[in-house]
Amino acid sequence: MGRAAARVAGAGWLVALLLAAWEVYARIWPSVFFPPLSEVLGNFSRMWLSADASSLFTSDLLREQAGTSLGRFAMGWLLAVVVGVTLGMLLGRSPVASRMYNPTVRFFTAVPNTMLLPIAVQIFGITSRMNVFLIFLGTVWVIIINTADGVAGVDEMWLRSARSLRLSRWTLYRSVVIPAAMPRIMTGLRVSLGIGLILMIISELYATTVGLGFQIVVAEKSFLYVDMWSAFVLVGLIGIVLNSIFTLVERRVLRWQRRSSLSDL
């Protein structure tokens, strides 16, 4: 129990220090644009957690705005995972395909995806499909690259040993290639998760009529800066929760890779 508390304290001291500095700075140099943390948290509770237990204390505003944003994120990111891992496997195992398409993949990886926002709006209009498309386009390339690098880096000795056992192609991929490449694949998924959240908000800042990004814009244009900061805090908490869930999944998927140290005994 004491060891767990020490780990939590060690991981959270910097966050606590920054939050305290936020409160102190806003109290000493008051500004309508930068309200104190205590005021933001009070408003956060009223905006997002004002319902009763039957709704898990989540307000209608939270379910509408955050639910819409997370729905778009889930569709775009999951589509990117399916397409990215599939194409990455192909590029990683086929030298011909890699030589043909690797320059294209690297090009789109280097291009800031926010530049494509006007084009996406022209194609899809102010619809959820535009937001999903931008999230997909911004996350798929990093998944492709990490998957391809992971598959291409599988130890050739492992592959020869598997072939000597006359394994079928499906068994070879399922039992050798995919597990060996999984650390790189999970790295790509983790990076794409953060990129997808950023694009979720950016796309909603400029082209939507509902969502957390839209809520931030409405608050800013209405001079409701406390509401705006409350939305910022909610976005940050969503990112923390998603990252924590992904960490649990990653530990489960890569449990064979973990080694216990003396401190864990």
Backbone as CSV, one residue per row, in Angstrom:
resi,resn,N_x,N_y,N_z,CA_x,CA_y,CA_z,C_x,C_y,C_z
1,MET,0.833,-1.205,0.000,0.000,0.000,0.000,0.865,1.253,0.000
2,GLY,1.881,1.261,0.887,2.782,2.400,0.957,3.577,2.576,-0.318
3,ARG,3.995,1.461,-0.931,4.754,1.524,-2.174,3.897,2.096,-3.297
4,ALA,2.618,1.691,-3.362,1.723,2.218,-4.396,1.505,3.716,-4.209
5,ALA,1.332,4.142,-2.953,1.152,5.569,-2.687,2.392,6.354,-3.084
6,ALA,3.567,5.780,-2.834,4.806,6.458,-3.205,4.919,6.603,-4.713
7,ARG,4.499,5.597,-5.455,4.540,5.671,-6.918,3.599,6.749,-7.441
8,VAL,2.390,6.818,-6.856,1.442,7.838,-7.278,1.991,9.224,-6.987
9,ALA,2.575,9.394,-5.790,3.141,10.694,-5.430,4.304,11.057,-6.349
10,GLY,5.133,10.075,-6.664,6.268,10.345,-7.541,5.847,10.713,-8.946
11,ALA,4.729,10.141,-9.405,4.261,10.433,-10.758,3.463,11.724,-10.827
12,GLY,2.865,12.151,-9.718,1.953,13.287,-9.775,2.461,14.576,-9.180
13,TRP,3.688,14.580,-8.652,4.148,15.785,-7.968,4.295,16.964,-8.930
14,LEU,4.774,16.692,-10.159,4.961,17.787,-11.106,3.619,18.378,-11.536
15,VAL,2.638,17.501,-11.756,1.303,17.984,-12.123,0.737,18.853,-11.002
16,ALA,0.872,18.378,-9.761,0.376,19.148,-8.622,1.082,20.498,-8.516
17,LEU,2.380,20.519,-8.786,3.134,21.773,-8.733,2.660,22.750,-9.800
18,LEU,2.430,22.257,-11.012,1.968,23.124,-12.095,0.575,23.665,-11.817
19,LEU,-0.305,22.827,-11.271,-1.657,23.289,-10.953,-1.642,24.335,-9.850
20,ALA,-0.774,24.127,-8.853,-0.648,25.125,-7.791,-0.099,26.438,-8.339
21,ALA,0.875,26.340,-9.245,1.427,27.549,-9.860,0.362,28.283,-10.673
22,TRP,-0.498,27.536,-11.361,-1.613,28.126,-12.107,-2.500,28.946,-11.175
23,GLU,-2.891,28.349,-10.051,-3.775,29.037,-9.103,-3.112,30.290,-8.543
24,VAL,-1.857,30.172,-8.125,-1.161,31.305,-7.524,-0.981,32.438,-8.534
25,TYR,-0.544,32.087,-9.743,-0.321,33.110,-10.772,-1.618,33.855,-11.091
26,ALA,-2.721,33.111,-11.254,-3.997,33.740,-11.602,-4.527,34.606,-10.471
27,ARG,-4.179,34.286,-9.218,-4.619,35.103,-8.096,-3.782,36.370,-7.954
28,ILE,-2.489,36.271,-8.206,-1.606,37.437,-8.059,-1.783,38.411,-9.217
29,TRP,-1.888,37.871,-10.441,-2.071,38.707,-11.630,-3.397,38.335,-12.300
30,PRO,-4.502,38.787,-11.739,-5.826,38.397,-12.272,-6.032,38.887,-13.699
31,SER,-6.650,38.022,-14.495,-6.945,38.331,-15.886,-8.195,37.571,-16.301
32,VAL,-9.052,38.221,-17.060,-10.264,37.572,-17.530,-9.938,36.435,-18.490
33,PHE,-8.769,36.500,-19.118,-8.383,35.469,-20.083,-7.761,34.239,-19.408
34,PHE,-7.324,34.396,-18.144,-6.635,33.301,-17.463,-7.181,33.185,-16.041
35,PRO,-8.358,32.569,-15.880,-8.995,32.492,-14.559,-8.261,31.515,-13.645
36,PRO,-8.448,31.642,-12.330,-7.827,30.703,-11.385,-8.323,29.280,-11.587
37,LEU,-7.486,28.323,-11.234,-7.846,26.911,-11.395,-9.091,26.561,-10.584
38,SER,-9.187,27.094,-9.359,-10.353,26.780,-8.518,-11.648,27.215,-9.180
39,GLU,-11.622,28.360,-9.858,-12.809,28.838,-10.565,-13.130,27.952,-11.763
40,VAL,-12.094,27.520,-12.456,-12.283,26.642,-13.607,-12.869,25.304,-13.171
41,LEU,-12.352,24.740,-12.075,-12.836,23.438,-11.612,-14.283,23.518,-11.125
42,GLY,-14.619,24.636,-10.457,-16.011,24.813,-10.050,-16.943,24.882,-11.243
43,ASN,-16.542,25.620,-12.257,-17.341,25.715,-13.474,-17.373,24.384,-14.216
44,PHE,-16.256,23.637,-14.172,-16.176,22.317,-14.799,-17.258,21.401,-14.230
45,SER,-17.406,21.427,-12.920,-18.415,20.580,-12.282,-19.824,20.974,-12.710
46,ARG,-20.073,22.277,-12.804,-21.407,22.731,-13.197,-21.707,22.427,-14.664
47,MET,-20.691,22.531,-15.519,-20.913,22.320,-16.950,-21.073,20.861,-17.324
48,TRP,-20.178,20.038,-16.793,-20.056,18.674,-17.299,-20.579,17.603,-16.354
49,LEU,-20.697,17.913,-15.063,-21.048,16.876,-14.077,-22.217,17.306,-13.221
50,SER,-23.223,17.897,-13.838,-24.329,18.476,-13.083,-25.563,17.576,-13.018
51,ALA,-25.508,16.381,-13.564,-26.678,15.495,-13.576,-26.676,14.604,-12.334
52,ASP,-27.710,13.757,-12.224,-27.819,12.870,-11.072,-27.154,11.536,-11.356
53,ALA,-27.242,10.626,-10.392,-26.560,9.338,-10.498,-27.101,8.480,-11.636
54,SER,-28.367,8.660,-11.998,-28.948,7.862,-13.078,-28.245,8.110,-14.405
55,SER,-27.622,9.265,-14.549,-26.865,9.603,-15.766,-25.367,9.565,-15.520
56,LEU,-24.980,8.873,-14.418,-23.566,8.798,-14.034,-22.986,10.191,-13.809
57,PHE,-23.835,11.106,-13.366,-23.457,12.480,-13.027,-22.983,13.286,-14.239
58,THR,-23.158,12.760,-15.435,-22.732,13.485,-16.639,-23.892,14.319,-17.161
59,SER,-23.618,15.568,-17.505,-24.661,16.482,-17.973,-25.037,16.174,-19.419
60,ASP,-26.166,16.728,-19.835,-26.582,16.582,-21.231,-25.544,17.189,-22.169
61,LEU,-24.941,18.293,-21.753,-23.920,18.946,-22.570,-22.719,18.035,-22.775
62,LEU,-22.295,17.349,-21.720,-21.154,16.437,-21.840,-21.470,15.295,-22.786
63,ARG,-22.644,14.696,-22.629,-22.987,13.556,-23.480,-23.120,13.978,-24.934
64,GLU,-23.643,15.170,-25.170,-23.814,15.625,-26.542,-22.479,16.003,-27.173
65,GLN,-21.709,16.856,-26.508,-20.479,17.375,-27.101,-19.365,16.336,-27.107
66,ALA,-19.069,15.762,-25.934,-17.991,14.774,-25.856,-18.372,13.491,-26.586
67,GLY,-19.641,13.090,-26.507,-20.066,11.879,-27.206,-19.891,11.998,-28.705
68,THR,-20.238,13.155,-29.259,-20.072,13.372,-30.699,-18.603,13.360,-31.084
69,SER,-17.776,14.066,-30.307,-16.346,14.125,-30.619,-15.704,12.748,-30.540
70,LEU,-15.997,12.005,-29.484,-15.389,10.684,-29.317,-15.903,9.691,-30.352
71,GLY,-17.160,9.859,-30.785,-17.669,9.008,-31.855,-16.906,9.226,-33.148
72,ARG,-16.651,10.479,-33.493,-15.860,10.778,-34.690,-14.441,10.233,-34.550
73,PHE,-13.857,10.443,-33.373,-12.497,9.953,-33.152,-12.433,8.436,-33.290
74,ALA,-13.386,7.733,-32.687,-13.373,6.273,-32.727,-13.478,5.764,-34.162
75,MET,-14.373,6.340,-34.952,-14.533,5.885,-36.336,-13.273,6.150,-37.157
76,GLY,-12.719,7.349,-37.052,-11.530,7.679,-37.828,-10.319,6.878,-37.406
77,TRP,-10.123,6.735,-36.084,-8.927,6.044,-35.598,-9.006,4.542,-35.843
78,LEU,-10.142,3.938,-35.597,-10.267,2.495,-35.816,-10.123,2.156,-37.307
79,LEU,-10.667,2.992,-38.171,-10.475,2.777,-39.604,-8.999,2.886,-39.965
80,ALA,-8.291,3.836,-39.366,-6.862,3.982,-39.613,-6.087,2.771,-39.106
81,VAL,-6.515,2.197,-37.989,-5.839,1.005,-37.458,-5.973,-0.162,-38.427
82,VAL,-7.190,-0.389,-38.913,-7.419,-1.510,-39.838,-6.619,-1.320,-41.128
83,VAL,-6.740,-0.151,-41.738,-6.044,0.118,-43.003,-4.543,0.187,-42.780
84,GLY,-4.108,0.857,-41.720,-2.686,1.042,-41.481,-1.947,-0.254,-41.197
85,VAL,-2.516,-1.098,-40.357,-1.858,-2.373,-40.041,-1.842,-3.276,-41.272
86,THR,-2.929,-3.308,-42.023,-2.984,-4.147,-43.223,-1.945,-3.716,-44.253
87,LEU,-1.924,-2.423,-44.585,-0.952,-1.932,-45.566,0.471,-2.028,-45.032
88,GLY,0.650,-1.801,-43.751,1.980,-1.919,-43.171,2.526,-3.334,-43.254
89,MET,1.665,-4.313,-43.037,2.092,-5.715,-43.178,2.519,-5.991,-44.613
90,LEU,1.759,-5.465,-45.571,2.094,-5.674,-46.978,3.426,-5.028,-47.335
91,LEU,3.620,-3.792,-46.914,4.873,-3.097,-47.232,6.057,-3.718,-46.512
92,GLY,5.821,-4.230,-45.312,6.917,-4.819,-44.544,7.402,-6.140,-45.093
93,ARG,6.519,-6.914,-45.733,6.894,-8.240,-46.215,7.170,-8.273,-47.713
94,SER,6.852,-7.191,-48.431,7.060,-7.174,-49.882,8.044,-6.066,-50.253
95,PRO,9.272,-6.421,-50.597,10.251,-5.401,-51.000,9.791,-4.595,-52.207
96,VAL,9.092,-5.248,-53.132,8.609,-4.546,-54.323,7.591,-3.482,-53.936
97,ALA,6.606,-3.865,-53.117,5.594,-2.904,-52.668,6.228,-1.790,-51.852
98,SER,7.223,-2.122,-51.050,7.893,-1.108,-50.245,8.584,-0.074,-51.117
99,ARG,9.285,-0.526,-52.154,9.971,0.414,-53.050,8.976,1.278,-53.820
100,MET,7.817,0.725,-54.136,6.830,1.461,-54.917,6.090,2.511,-54.091
101,TYR,5.718,2.138,-52.873,4.790,2.984,-52.120,5.415,3.674,-50.909
102,ASN,6.612,3.278,-50.510,7.223,3.901,-49.342,7.417,5.407,-49.518
103,PRO,7.887,5.901,-50.698,8.000,7.363,-50.859,6.679,8.096,-50.669
104,THR,5.576,7.506,-51.140,4.264,8.133,-50.965,3.885,8.209,-49.491
105,VAL,4.123,7.118,-48.778,3.802,7.091,-47.350,4.624,8.124,-46.599
106,ARG,5.921,8.190,-46.898,6.787,9.157,-46.214,6.382,10.589,-46.547
107,PHE,5.938,10.826,-47.775,5.521,12.167,-48.171,4.322,12.626,-47.350
108,PHE,3.287,11.778,-47.262,2.096,12.168,-46.528,2.366,12.241,-45.026
109,THR,3.350,11.491,-44.545,3.717,11.608,-43.140,4.322,12.975,-42.852
110,ALA,5.085,13.500,-43.805,5.753,14.789,-43.613,4.825,15.975,-43.803
111,VAL,3.717,15.785,-44.506,2.791,16.895,-44.769,1.911,17.128,-43.544
112,PRO,1.859,18.352,-43.001,0.944,18.646,-41.884,-0.507,18.405,-42.311
113,ASN,-1.184,17.536,-41.603,-2.525,17.135,-42.032,-3.537,18.256,-41.905
114,THR,-3.250,19.250,-41.052,-4.171,20.381,-40.942,-4.239,21.179,-42.237
115,MET,-3.200,21.054,-43.091,-3.237,21.727,-44.388,-4.347,21.185,-45.275
116,LEU,-4.759,19.948,-45.011,-5.785,19.318,-45.836,-7.189,19.643,-45.373
117,LEU,-7.308,20.409,-44.281,-8.632,20.740,-43.759,-9.502,21.470,-44.779
118,PRO,-8.996,22.505,-45.471,-9.855,23.160,-46.480,-10.302,22.220,-47.591
119,ILE,-9.396,21.311,-48.003,-9.760,20.360,-49.054,-10.834,19.402,-48.556
120,ALA,-10.676,18.940,-47.309,-11.662,18.024,-46.737,-13.018,18.691,-46.617
121,VAL,-13.041,19.971,-46.273,-14.305,20.699,-46.171,-14.963,20.820,-47.536
122,GLN,-14.148,21.078,-48.574,-14.706,21.189,-49.919,-15.292,19.863,-50.389
123,ILE,-14.667,18.756,-50.012,-15.120,17.438,-50.464,-16.349,16.976,-49.683
124,PHE,-16.282,17.064,-48.348,-17.318,16.478,-47.500,-18.297,17.507,-46.943
125,GLY,-17.920,18.804,-47.011,-18.779,19.815,-46.418,-18.639,19.834,-44.903
126,ILE,-19.514,20.600,-44.234,-19.490,20.685,-42.767,-20.287,19.505,-42.218
127,THR,-19.685,18.341,-42.258,-20.336,17.116,-41.791,-19.363,16.325,-40.936
128,SER,-19.897,15.340,-40.229,-19.042,14.480,-39.404,-18.090,13.664,-40.257
129,ARG,-18.456,13.387,-41.505,-17.575,12.629,-42.385,-16.266,13.356,-42.618
130,MET,-16.316,14.687,-42.662,-15.098,15.461,-42.827,-14.181,15.283,-41.626
131,ASN,-14.734,15.337,-40.412,-13.930,15.159,-39.204,-13.327,13.768,-39.151
132,VAL,-14.136,12.766,-39.486,-13.646,11.377,-39.486,-12.532,11.213,-40.515
133,PHE,-12.721,11.790,-41.697,-11.716,11.690,-42.756,-10.398,12.303,-42.326
134,LEU,-10.443,13.471,-41.696,-9.207,14.132,-41.287,-8.490,13.340,-40.196
135,ILE,-9.239,12.795,-39.250,-8.632,11.957,-38.204,-7.992,10.720,-38.822
136,PHE,-8.712,10.084,-39.743,-8.170,8.912,-40.426,-6.885,9.252,-41.177
137,LEU,-6.924,10.334,-41.953,-5.780,10.688,-42.778,-4.572,11.076,-41.938
138,GLY,-4.817,11.658,-40.789,-3.704,12.084,-39.960,-3.056,10.970,-39.163
139,THR,-3.771,9.876,-38.946,-3.245,8.807,-38.100,-2.790,7.574,-38.872
140,VAL,-3.283,7.385,-40.075,-3.013,6.129,-40.772,-1.548,5.993,-41.163
141,TRP,-0.884,7.110,-41.491,0.481,7.016,-42.017,1.476,6.547,-40.962
142,VAL,1.350,7.057,-39.749,2.282,6.648,-38.701,2.075,5.183,-38.335
143,ILE,0.836,4.698,-38.450,0.576,3.276,-38.204,1.200,2.430,-39.301
144,ILE,1.063,2.872,-40.551,1.663,2.131,-41.669,3.165,2.030,-41.496
145,ILE,3.822,3.142,-41.195,5.281,3.161,-41.097,5.771,2.258,-39.971
146,ASN,5.173,2.370,-38.794,5.630,1.555,-37.667,5.335,0.077,-37.885
147,THR,4.190,-0.237,-38.488,3.882,-1.637,-38.773,4.850,-2.201,-39.800
148,ALA,5.108,-1.452,-40.867,6.033,-1.916,-41.906,7.437,-2.108,-41.347
149,ASP,7.908,-1.171,-40.541,9.245,-1.301,-39.949,9.308,-2.490,-39.003
150,GLY,8.231,-2.704,-38.234,8.225,-3.840,-37.316,8.225,-5.169,-38.039
151,VAL,7.430,-5.285,-39.100,7.369,-6.531,-39.868,8.678,-6.771,-40.608
152,ALA,9.229,-5.706,-41.210,10.489,-5.866,-41.943,11.639,-6.212,-41.021
153,GLY,11.540,-5.858,-39.740,12.630,-6.111,-38.803,12.561,-7.444,-38.090
154,VAL,11.615,-8.302,-38.461,11.529,-9.618,-37.826,12.805,-10.416,-38.131
155,ASP,13.365,-11.026,-37.110,14.606,-11.788,-37.250,14.455,-12.868,-38.317
156,GLU,15.349,-12.839,-39.301,15.285,-13.815,-40.390,15.479,-15.235,-39.885
157,MET,16.222,-15.416,-38.812,16.412,-16.752,-38.245,15.082,-17.320,-37.744
158,TRP,14.241,-16.466,-37.168,12.928,-16.926,-36.718,12.091,-17.383,-37.896
159,LEU,12.154,-16.621,-38.996,11.364,-16.963,-40.173,11.841,-18.284,-40.778
160,ARG,13.159,-18.467,-40.856,13.669,-19.722,-41.413,13.292,-20.905,-40.530
161,SER,13.351,-20.717,-39.211,12.967,-21.794,-38.294,11.494,-22.143,-38.457
162,ALA,10.651,-21.106,-38.624,9.218,-21.355,-38.802,8.954,-22.076,-40.113
163,ARG,9.660,-21.665,-41.186,9.449,-22.322,-42.478,9.923,-23.771,-42.441
164,SER,10.959,-24.044,-41.667,11.445,-25.423,-41.577,10.411,-26.339,-40.935
165,LEU,9.506,-25.746,-40.165,8.435,-26.534,-39.552,7.237,-26.691,-40.474
166,ARG,7.363,-26.152,-41.711,6.311,-26.226,-42.719,4.997,-25.597,-42.225
167,LEU,5.127,-24.462,-41.580,3.932,-23.757,-41.123,3.227,-23.115,-42.311
168,SER,1.915,-23.061,-42.226,1.161,-22.360,-43.266,1.436,-20.862,-43.174
169,ARG,1.117,-20.132,-44.253,1.359,-18.694,-44.249,0.577,-18.006,-43.126
170,TRP,-0.672,-18.413,-42.938,-1.476,-17.805,-41.887,-0.870,-18.066,-40.516
171,THR,-0.436,-19.307,-40.255,0.171,-19.637,-38.974,1.491,-18.892,-38.787
172,LEU,2.251,-18.739,-39.870,3.514,-18.008,-39.806,3.278,-16.568,-39.360
173,TYR,2.284,-15.927,-39.964,2.001,-14.535,-39.601,1.426,-14.445,-38.189
174,ARG,0.503,-15.354,-37.864,-0.170,-15.280,-36.575,0.759,-15.610,-35.413
175,SER,1.655,-16.560,-35.607,2.474,-17.044,-34.500,3.879,-16.457,-34.457
176,VAL,4.356,-15.892,-35.578,5.738,-15.406,-35.618,5.804,-13.922,-35.990
177,VAL,5.311,-13.581,-37.171,5.506,-12.224,-37.694,4.784,-11.183,-36.846
178,ILE,3.485,-11.388,-36.612,2.716,-10.383,-35.872,3.204,-10.231,-34.433
179,PRO,3.435,-11.323,-33.669,3.964,-11.121,-32.308,5.322,-10.422,-32.290
180,ALA,6.205,-10.752,-33.244,7.517,-10.121,-33.270,7.429,-8.637,-33.611
181,ALA,6.474,-8.277,-34.473,6.313,-6.876,-34.885,5.424,-6.085,-33.943
182,MET,4.765,-6.743,-33.002,3.771,-6.072,-32.173,4.310,-4.889,-31.367
183,PRO,5.538,-4.942,-30.821,6.022,-3.739,-30.111,6.041,-2.494,-30.985
184,ARG,6.477,-2.609,-32.234,6.484,-1.456,-33.131,5.064,-1.059,-33.527
185,ILE,4.199,-2.060,-33.723,2.810,-1.754,-34.064,2.152,-0.976,-32.935
186,MET,2.364,-1.414,-31.695,1.767,-0.725,-30.559,2.332,0.680,-30.402
187,THR,3.608,0.860,-30.739,4.191,2.207,-30.711,3.481,3.118,-31.698
188,GLY,3.242,2.612,-32.904,2.516,3.395,-33.901,1.106,3.726,-33.455
189,LEU,0.439,2.771,-32.829,-0.919,3.018,-32.354,-0.936,4.070,-31.249
190,ARG,0.051,4.006,-30.351,0.106,4.987,-29.264,0.328,6.398,-29.804
191,VAL,1.261,6.548,-30.740,1.523,7.862,-31.326,0.293,8.356,-32.077
192,SER,-0.337,7.461,-32.838,-1.510,7.863,-33.622,-2.675,8.262,-32.724
193,LEU,-2.741,7.708,-31.526,-3.806,8.056,-30.595,-3.749,9.544,-30.243
194,GLY,-2.550,10.027,-29.935,-2.393,11.442,-29.624,-2.660,12.325,-30.823
195,ILE,-2.175,11.912,-31.997,-2.414,12.695,-33.211,-3.906,12.767,-33.507
196,GLY,-4.603,11.648,-33.336,-6.036,11.626,-33.602,-6.811,12.568,-32.692
197,LEU,-6.435,12.631,-31.419,-7.111,13.539,-30.496,-6.879,14.996,-30.886
198,ILE,-5.652,15.312,-31.297,-5.354,16.681,-31.737,-6.197,17.043,-32.950
199,LEU,-6.249,16.148,-33.933,-7.017,16.430,-35.144,-8.514,16.457,-34.872
200,MET,-8.949,15.691,-33.887,-10.362,15.736,-33.503,-10.757,17.146,-33.087
201,ILE,-9.929,17.784,-32.259,-10.227,19.131,-31.785,-10.023,20.159,-32.892
202,ILE,-8.922,20.041,-33.640,-8.630,21.023,-34.682,-9.731,21.047,-35.733
203,SER,-10.178,19.874,-36.158,-11.225,19.829,-37.183,-12.522,20.432,-36.669
204,GLU,-12.785,20.301,-35.366,-14.007,20.857,-34.800,-13.894,22.357,-34.523
205,LEU,-12.688,22.858,-34.428,-12.516,24.291,-34.227,-12.950,25.087,-35.449
206,TYR,-12.818,24.473,-36.628,-13.038,25.222,-37.868,-14.246,24.749,-38.672
207,ALA,-14.651,23.504,-38.498,-15.680,22.996,-39.412,-16.574,21.978,-38.724
208,THR,-17.482,22.456,-37.893,-18.478,21.583,-37.292,-19.517,22.441,-36.588
209,THR,-20.602,21.838,-36.208,-21.630,22.550,-35.466,-21.891,21.910,-34.107
210,VAL,-21.120,20.898,-33.749,-21.244,20.246,-32.456,-19.927,19.521,-32.169
211,GLY,-19.583,19.416,-30.887,-18.339,18.770,-30.507,-17.573,19.636,-29.521
212,LEU,-16.534,19.066,-28.930,-15.762,19.797,-27.930,-15.028,20.987,-28.543
213,GLY,-14.475,20.812,-29.742,-13.819,21.930,-30.411,-14.795,23.052,-30.689
214,PHE,-15.991,22.713,-31.136,-17.025,23.713,-31.376,-17.415,24.415,-30.075
215,GLN,-17.475,23.654,-28.980,-17.807,24.247,-27.685,-16.746,25.259,-27.269
216,ILE,-15.483,24.965,-27.545,-14.399,25.896,-27.223,-14.536,27.181,-28.034
217,VAL,-14.846,27.043,-29.315,-14.998,28.218,-30.176,-16.172,29.084,-29.712
218,VAL,-17.299,28.453,-29.393,-18.475,29.198,-28.943,-18.157,29.960,-27.657
219,ALA,-17.483,29.308,-26.710,-17.135,29.968,-25.454,-16.181,31.132,-25.683
220,GLU,-15.205,30.938,-26.571,-14.233,32.005,-26.844,-14.891,33.206,-27.500
221,LYS,-15.767,32.971,-28.464,-16.427,34.078,-29.154,-17.483,34.757,-28.285
222,SER,-17.963,34.055,-27.268,-18.941,34.641,-26.347,-18.267,35.253,-25.126
223,PHE,-16.927,35.267,-25.107,-16.141,35.825,-23.993,-16.383,35.060,-22.695
224,LEU,-16.752,33.790,-22.820,-16.943,32.930,-21.644,-15.659,32.128,-21.434
225,TYR,-14.634,32.818,-20.927,-13.311,32.204,-20.879,-13.216,31.098,-19.830
226,VAL,-14.018,31.185,-18.783,-14.031,30.096,-17.797,-14.606,28.831,-18.426
227,ASP,-15.666,28.988,-19.224,-16.215,27.838,-19.949,-15.176,27.259,-20.914
228,MET,-14.430,28.133,-21.563,-13.416,27.687,-22.512,-12.340,26.865,-21.802
229,TRP,-11.878,27.352,-20.661,-10.859,26.608,-19.916,-11.425,25.298,-19.369
230,SER,-12.690,25.288,-19.003,-13.309,24.047,-18.535,-13.318,22.997,-19.649
231,ALA,-13.568,23.451,-20.882,-13.518,22.527,-22.020,-12.097,22.032,-22.256
232,PHE,-11.107,22.924,-22.070,-9.708,22.497,-22.193,-9.387,21.385,-21.199
233,VAL,-9.833,21.580,-19.953,-9.581,20.576,-18.907,-10.236,19.253,-19.273
234,LEU,-11.452,19.302,-19.802,-12.150,18.072,-20.191,-11.390,17.340,-21.292
235,VAL,-10.902,18.074,-22.276,-10.127,17.444,-23.358,-8.877,16.776,-22.793
236,GLY,-8.195,17.453,-21.869,-7.010,16.863,-21.259,-7.324,15.595,-20.491
237,LEU,-8.437,15.608,-19.743,-8.822,14.413,-18.991,-9.185,13.260,-19.922
238,ILE,-9.853,13.568,-21.026,-10.172,12.528,-22.009,-8.890,11.906,-22.554
239,GLY,-7.906,12.745,-22.850,-6.629,12.225,-23.329,-5.960,11.322,-22.316
240,ILE,-5.999,11.708,-21.040,-5.395,10.889,-19.988,-6.106,9.544,-19.865
241,VAL,-7.436,9.577,-19.906,-8.210,8.328,-19.778,-7.928,7.394,-20.951
242,LEU,-7.940,7.925,-22.168,-7.678,7.090,-23.341,-6.269,6.517,-23.303
243,ASN,-5.302,7.334,-22.891,-3.929,6.841,-22.804,-3.796,5.760,-21.737
244,SER,-4.508,5.918,-20.625,-4.459,4.906,-19.565,-5.076,3.588,-20.032
245,ILE,-6.207,3.682,-20.743,-6.831,2.466,-21.283,-5.895,1.784,-22.269
246,PHE,-5.273,2.582,-23.133,-4.349,2.000,-24.110,-3.168,1.345,-23.414
247,THR,-2.675,1.955,-22.321,-1.556,1.365,-21.580,-1.930,-0.003,-21.025
248,LEU,-3.143,-0.138,-20.508,-3.594,-1.428,-19.992,-3.660,-2.468,-21.112
249,VAL,-4.193,-2.053,-22.266,-4.267,-2.979,-23.404,-2.865,-3.355,-23.869
250,GLU,-1.983,-2.377,-23.927,-0.617,-2.637,-24.373,0.096,-3.609,-23.444
251,ARG,-0.078,-3.446,-22.151,0.536,-4.374,-21.199,-0.010,-5.778,-21.371
252,ARG,-1.295,-5.866,-21.681,-1.899,-7.185,-21.893,-1.359,-7.828,-23.163
253,VAL,-1.293,-7.042,-24.239,-0.830,-7.576,-25.519,0.645,-7.949,-25.469
254,LEU,1.444,-7.122,-24.779,2.894,-7.337,-24.743,3.344,-7.921,-23.402
255,ARG,2.464,-8.680,-22.744,2.816,-9.225,-21.432,4.000,-10.177,-21.512
256,TRP,4.201,-10.806,-22.674,5.329,-11.715,-22.843,6.660,-10.972,-22.846
257,GLN,6.620,-9.654,-23.086,7.842,-8.878,-23.193,8.314,-8.335,-21.860
258,ARG,7.430,-8.318,-20.857,7.777,-7.724,-19.570,8.680,-8.657,-18.791
259,ARG,9.567,-8.056,-18.036,10.453,-8.802,-17.134,10.368,-8.183,-15.757
260,SER,10.305,-9.004,-14.745,10.219,-8.498,-13.381,11.593,-8.087,-12.901
261,SER,11.651,-6.929,-12.256,12.906,-6.479,-11.669,12.902,-6.822,-10.182
262,LEU,14.032,-6.572,-9.512,14.121,-6.884,-8.079,13.115,-6.072,-7.278
263,SER,12.812,-4.844,-7.772,11.875,-3.997,-7.035,10.456,-4.525,-7.092
264,ASP,10.178,-5.396,-8.081,8.822,-5.936,-8.224,8.624,-7.227,-7.445
265,LEU,9.696,-7.753,-6.865,9.613,-9.028,-6.167,9.065,-8.854,-4.755
